[in-house]
């Protein structure tokens, strides 16, 4: 079913990284529905308030977002796509605010941890944690804070009318977050797939999981991800979440037929086209940004 303007549920508010991922996947002609939690995004999809959900599932620094795997299984909505978003963090303030006037820096705890090198250079700045990067930018705009800067993405600076004082302050310039795209079962479009997200259990016996993994290898299937999650209330029992990729459909079909013999509670969470965008080249700091650092260092050493 073709949807002209998709309604996409996201965790967070407008200009969050989730909205950035949604716009990157669906295009600018997209309506995002703000939700306070990941569970609320699924409820929005369940109640047909949204056509899709965009949900972060892992980050190259922070790792897997484990509670979201449980949501995948509990709600059973199919995964129909994925998008990798480079996490680029910028320092932003109200127009006219100077770097030397800053006392507080606010952002999401994970974003703050990703900027430790920057804070090492400016230990006098006081850190204030918040629940959302974009919400921090919005608060500065709404409350007209002149002594506080936010760490967020470029979309937040544009939407909330803030000036970017310094770009790309994240310590690791190769940081990416992977987002999954989910929808209703009756909203699935038949498209060629070369990646799947699976979930299954195996018996608690020697070599039980190895048999499954060997089948993937023998059929030429690349296992790009494996994540285990304990099953609540069951000792030594786990759900295994696995992402696999293939070149030919017959390889995948053959592997699925075989591993059904060695697994139970087997679920295909989704079959979709893998995201293959090349990583962007890491930019050099802008001359103005280097000047800010030089000015502050001189001032601190004076």
C-alpha positions as CSV (number, residue, x, y, z in Angstrom):
1,X,0.0,0.0,0.0
2,X,1.5,3.3,-1.2
3,X,1.4,6.1,1.4
4,X,1.8,9.6,0.1
5,X,2.9,11.2,3.4
6,X,4.0,8.5,5.8
7,X,3.2,9.1,9.5
8,X,6.3,7.9,11.4
9,X,6.4,7.4,15.2
10,X,9.7,8.4,16.8
11,X,11.1,8.4,20.3
12,X,11.8,12.0,21.2
13,X,10.8,15.3,19.8
14,X,11.3,17.1,16.4
15,X,14.9,17.4,15.4
16,X,16.0,14.4,17.5
17,X,18.3,11.9,15.9
18,X,15.2,9.6,15.4
19,X,13.5,12.3,13.3
20,X,16.8,12.8,11.3
21,X,16.8,9.0,10.6
22,X,13.1,9.1,9.6
23,X,13.7,12.0,7.2
24,X,16.8,10.3,5.8
25,X,14.9,7.1,5.1
26,X,11.5,8.4,4.0
27,X,12.4,11.8,2.6
28,X,11.4,15.3,3.6
29,X,7.7,14.8,2.9
30,X,7.2,12.9,6.2
31,X,5.1,13.5,9.2
32,X,6.7,12.5,12.5
33,X,4.8,11.6,15.6
34,X,6.6,12.5,18.8
35,X,6.6,9.8,21.5
36,X,8.0,9.8,25.1
37,X,9.2,6.2,25.0
38,X,10.0,3.4,22.5
39,X,7.0,1.5,23.8
40,X,4.8,4.5,23.0
41,X,6.0,4.4,19.4
42,X,4.8,0.8,19.1
43,X,1.5,1.6,20.8
44,X,1.1,4.4,18.2
45,X,1.7,1.9,15.4
46,X,-0.7,-0.6,17.1
47,X,-3.4,2.0,17.3
48,X,-3.0,3.0,13.7
49,X,-1.9,6.5,14.7
50,X,1.3,5.9,12.8
51,X,2.2,4.0,9.6
52,X,5.8,3.3,10.6
53,X,8.1,3.3,13.6
54,X,11.8,4.3,13.4
55,X,13.6,2.8,16.3
56,X,17.3,2.8,17.3
57,X,18.6,-0.7,17.9
58,X,22.4,-0.3,18.3
59,X,25.1,2.3,18.4
60,X,28.8,1.7,17.4
61,X,29.9,3.1,20.8
62,X,27.1,2.4,23.3
63,X,26.3,-1.0,21.8
64,X,22.9,-2.7,21.6
65,X,19.7,-1.1,23.0
66,X,18.6,-4.3,24.7
67,X,15.0,-3.3,25.8
68,X,14.2,-2.6,22.2
69,X,14.8,-6.3,21.2
70,X,12.1,-7.3,23.7
71,X,9.7,-4.8,22.0
72,X,10.4,-6.4,18.6
73,X,9.3,-9.8,19.9
74,X,6.4,-8.6,22.1
75,X,4.6,-6.5,19.5
76,X,5.5,-8.6,16.4
77,X,5.6,-5.8,13.9
78,X,7.7,-6.7,10.9
79,X,11.0,-5.0,10.2
80,X,10.9,-3.6,6.6
81,X,14.1,-1.6,6.5
82,X,17.1,-0.2,8.3
83,X,19.2,3.1,8.2
84,X,22.6,3.9,9.5
85,X,23.0,7.5,10.8
86,X,26.3,9.1,11.5
87,X,26.1,10.7,15.0
88,X,27.5,14.2,14.6
89,X,27.3,16.4,17.7
90,X,27.5,20.2,17.6
91,X,27.7,22.8,20.3
92,X,24.8,25.4,19.9
93,X,23.6,28.5,21.7
94,X,21.3,31.4,21.3
95,X,22.4,33.9,18.6
96,X,24.9,36.4,20.0
97,X,26.0,34.2,22.9
98,X,29.8,34.1,23.1
99,X,31.8,31.0,24.1
100,X,33.3,32.7,27.1
101,X,29.8,33.4,28.5
102,X,29.0,29.7,28.7
103,X,28.6,28.1,32.1
104,X,26.5,25.0,31.4
105,X,26.3,22.3,28.8
106,X,23.2,20.2,28.5
107,X,22.4,17.1,26.5
108,X,21.4,13.4,26.7
109,X,23.8,11.4,28.9
110,X,25.0,9.2,26.0
111,X,25.7,12.3,23.8
112,X,27.6,13.8,26.7
113,X,29.7,10.7,27.1
114,X,30.6,10.8,23.5
115,X,32.2,14.3,23.9
116,X,34.6,13.5,26.8
117,X,37.6,14.9,24.9
118,X,35.9,18.2,24.5
119,X,35.0,18.4,28.2
120,X,38.6,17.6,29.1
121,X,39.7,20.7,27.3
122,X,37.1,22.9,29.2
123,X,36.7,21.4,32.7
124,X,35.1,24.6,34.0
125,X,31.9,23.8,32.1
126,X,29.2,22.3,34.2
127,X,27.3,19.3,32.7
128,X,23.5,19.0,32.9
129,X,22.0,15.8,31.8
130,X,18.6,15.7,30.0
131,X,16.3,13.1,28.4
132,X,16.7,14.2,24.8
133,X,19.3,16.1,22.7
134,X,16.7,18.1,20.7
135,X,14.7,19.0,23.8
136,X,17.8,20.7,25.2
137,X,18.1,22.8,22.1
138,X,14.4,23.6,22.4
139,X,14.7,24.6,26.0
140,X,17.5,27.1,25.3
141,X,15.2,28.7,22.7
142,X,12.1,28.6,24.8
143,X,13.7,29.9,28.0
144,X,16.2,32.2,26.2
145,X,19.1,30.8,28.2
146,X,22.3,32.9,27.6
147,X,24.6,30.9,29.9
148,X,23.8,27.5,28.5
149,X,24.7,25.6,25.4
150,X,23.2,22.3,24.0
151,X,24.9,19.4,22.3
152,X,22.6,18.2,19.5
153,X,22.5,17.7,15.8
154,X,22.4,20.3,13.0
155,X,18.7,19.7,12.5
156,X,18.0,20.9,16.1
157,X,20.1,24.1,15.5
158,X,18.1,24.9,12.4
159,X,14.7,24.1,13.8
160,X,15.1,26.0,17.0
161,X,17.1,29.0,15.6
162,X,20.4,28.4,17.4
163,X,23.9,29.3,16.3
164,X,26.4,26.4,16.1
165,X,29.5,27.6,18.1
166,X,31.5,24.5,17.3
167,X,30.9,21.6,15.0
168,X,31.7,17.9,15.4
169,X,32.8,17.9,19.0
170,X,32.2,14.1,19.4
171,X,35.3,12.2,20.4
172,X,34.8,9.4,17.9
173,X,34.1,10.7,14.4
174,X,33.1,7.2,13.1
175,X,30.2,6.8,15.4
176,X,27.0,5.5,13.9
177,X,23.5,4.4,15.1
178,X,21.5,1.8,13.4
179,X,17.8,2.3,13.2
180,X,15.1,-0.2,12.2
181,X,12.0,0.6,10.2
182,X,8.8,-1.2,11.3
183,X,5.2,-1.2,10.0
184,X,1.9,-3.1,10.1
185,X,1.7,-6.5,8.5
186,X,-0.8,-5.3,5.9
187,X,1.5,-2.4,5.0
188,X,4.4,-4.5,3.7
189,X,5.5,-3.9,0.2
190,X,6.9,-6.8,-1.7
191,X,10.5,-5.8,-2.4
192,X,13.7,-7.8,-3.1
193,X,15.5,-8.6,0.2
194,X,19.1,-9.4,1.0
195,X,19.0,-9.1,4.8
196,X,16.8,-10.6,7.6
197,X,16.4,-10.2,11.3
198,X,15.6,-13.5,13.1
199,X,14.9,-14.7,16.6
200,X,15.0,-18.2,17.9
201,X,15.9,-20.5,20.9
202,X,18.0,-23.6,21.0
203,X,18.2,-26.4,23.5
204,X,20.7,-26.0,26.4
205,X,23.0,-28.7,25.1
206,X,26.6,-28.8,23.9
207,X,26.9,-27.5,20.3
208,X,23.2,-26.6,19.9
209,X,23.9,-23.0,18.8
210,X,27.0,-24.0,16.8
211,X,24.8,-26.3,14.6
212,X,22.7,-23.3,13.6
213,X,25.7,-21.0,13.0
214,X,27.4,-23.7,10.9
215,X,24.4,-24.0,8.6
216,X,24.7,-20.2,7.9
217,X,28.4,-20.7,7.1
218,X,27.8,-23.7,4.9
219,X,25.1,-21.9,2.8
220,X,27.3,-18.8,2.3
221,X,25.2,-16.6,4.6
222,X,26.9,-13.8,6.4
223,X,25.8,-13.4,10.0
224,X,26.3,-9.7,10.6
225,X,24.9,-9.6,14.2
226,X,24.1,-11.9,17.1
227,X,22.5,-10.8,20.4
228,X,21.4,-13.0,23.2
229,X,18.7,-12.0,25.7
230,X,17.7,-14.1,28.8
231,X,14.1,-15.3,28.8
232,X,12.3,-13.9,31.8
233,X,11.7,-16.5,34.5
234,X,13.5,-19.3,32.7
235,X,17.0,-20.3,33.9
236,X,19.7,-20.8,31.2
237,X,17.3,-20.1,28.4
238,X,17.9,-17.3,25.9
239,X,16.4,-15.7,22.8
240,X,19.0,-15.3,20.1
241,X,18.5,-12.3,17.8
242,X,20.5,-12.8,14.6
243,X,20.9,-10.6,11.5
244,X,21.9,-12.4,8.3
245,X,22.8,-11.2,4.8
246,X,22.9,-13.1,1.5
247,X,23.7,-12.6,-2.2
248,X,21.2,-15.1,-3.6
249,X,17.7,-15.8,-2.3
250,X,18.2,-19.6,-2.6
251,X,21.0,-19.5,-0.1
252,X,18.8,-17.9,2.5
253,X,15.8,-20.2,1.8
254,X,18.0,-23.3,2.2
255,X,19.5,-22.1,5.5
256,X,16.1,-21.4,7.0
257,X,14.7,-24.8,6.0
258,X,17.7,-26.4,7.8
259,X,17.9,-24.4,11.0
260,X,14.2,-25.0,11.7
261,X,15.2,-28.5,12.6
262,X,17.5,-27.3,15.4
263,X,15.6,-24.3,16.9
264,X,12.3,-23.7,18.6
265,X,10.1,-20.5,18.9
266,X,11.6,-19.4,15.6
267,X,10.6,-16.0,14.3
268,X,11.4,-14.0,11.2
269,X,11.3,-10.5,12.5
270,X,11.7,-9.0,9.0
271,X,13.2,-9.5,5.6
272,X,14.4,-6.3,3.9
273,X,17.1,-4.6,1.9
274,X,20.3,-3.8,3.8
275,X,21.6,-0.3,4.0
276,X,24.8,0.1,2.1
277,X,25.7,3.8,2.1
278,X,29.4,4.4,2.4
279,X,30.6,6.2,5.5
280,X,31.2,9.9,4.9
281,X,34.8,11.3,5.1
282,X,35.6,12.8,8.5
283,X,35.8,16.6,8.0
284,X,38.5,18.7,9.3
285,X,37.6,21.3,12.0
286,X,36.4,24.6,10.5
287,X,38.8,27.6,10.8
288,X,36.4,29.5,13.0
289,X,36.1,26.5,15.4
290,X,39.9,26.3,15.7
291,X,39.9,30.0,16.5
292,X,37.4,29.5,19.3
293,X,39.6,26.8,20.9
294,X,42.7,28.9,20.5
295,X,40.9,31.9,22.0
296,X,39.7,29.9,25.0
297,X,43.0,28.3,25.6
298,X,44.8,31.7,25.6
299,X,42.1,33.1,28.0
300,X,42.5,30.1,30.3
301,X,46.2,30.4,30.4
302,X,46.2,34.1,31.0
